[in-house]
């Protein structure tokens, strides 16, 4: 982690990646680690409100909405948000967000999906309340390592008492690649969330592909944990 501690990505860099199509982190299909573990997140619940931090245009949002759940996402790139609705042929409305100066919210006509275009750290439970589920794929691993405490505080504030937070992390040799995505170790997860949450490891997969050779990596492991708030 020390090798990446000072690496900082500006919001403008993320916006530029969307504008120039450098979005290798986007997956065109439902993420298999979400699919494999959805039952553990739902725990028998229906119509769960899900939060997607740094949502991009994740197809997982449409998939969950089609199952009767509702989704709120936050994304800095307006282009990504509009592409999501257009690619799924969803009609939507666009509104300003009085609680967040300069922010917009894009809502599907059926009310199941609301995507906020703003800086994640300007978002809060005051805007939309709390959530029963969180799918964090490509978010904790994308934020600047120096911002992780701030990020964890925000995520915890968005969890309702029964929330089940599915967290996707990546392991690799940080001496070989500066990120993003950044290395997030099990120890990092424990340090960020262990005081407040029970953490259960669910699954790990070899995520190494040919394109990761271009990053200089020789392995890449993807892991998912399920986090739940400890009983008071």
JOHUZI-V889405 format. One record per backbone hydrogen bond with DSSP energy under -0.5 kcal/mol. NH is the residue of the N-H (numbers start at 0). CO is the residue of the C=O. If there is no record, write none. Layout:
# JOHUZI-V889405
nh: <NH;NH>
co: <CO;CO>
This chain:
# JOHUZI-V889405
nh: <3;4;4;6;9;12;13;14;15;16;17;18;19;20;21;22;25;33;34;35;36;37;37;39;40;40;41;42;44;49;49;50;51;52;54;54;57;58;60;61;62;63;64;65;66;66;67;68;69;70;71;72;73;74;77;80;81;82;83;84;85;86;87;88;89;92;94;96;97;99;102;103;104;105;106;106;107;108;110;113;114;115;115;116;117;117;121;122;126;127;128;130;131;132;133;134;135;135;136;137;141;142;146;147;150;151;152;153;154;155;156;157;157;158;159;159;162;163;164;164;165;165;166;166;167;167;168;170;173;175;176;180;181;183;188;189;190;191;192;193;195;196;197;199;199;201;202;204;206;206;207;211;212;212;213;213;215;216;220;221;222;223;224;225;226;226;227;228;229>
co: <0;0;1;3;7;9;9;10;11;12;13;14;15;17;16;20;22;30;30;31;32;33;34;36;36;37;37;38;41;47;69;132;71;50;51;73;54;26;57;57;58;59;60;61;62;63;64;63;47;111;49;113;51;115;75;76;77;78;79;80;81;82;83;85;84;106;104;102;95;96;99;116;94;114;92;104;112;90;107;70;105;72;113;103;74;115;118;119;123;123;124;157;48;48;163;50;133;165;134;135;138;138;143;144;146;147;148;149;150;151;152;153;154;155;130;157;159;131;162;226;133;163;164;224;135;165;222;220;171;172;172;140;140;169;184;185;186;187;188;189;192;192;227;197;225;223;223;221;204;219;219;208;208;209;209;210;212;211;170;204;168;202;166;199;164;224;197;162;195>
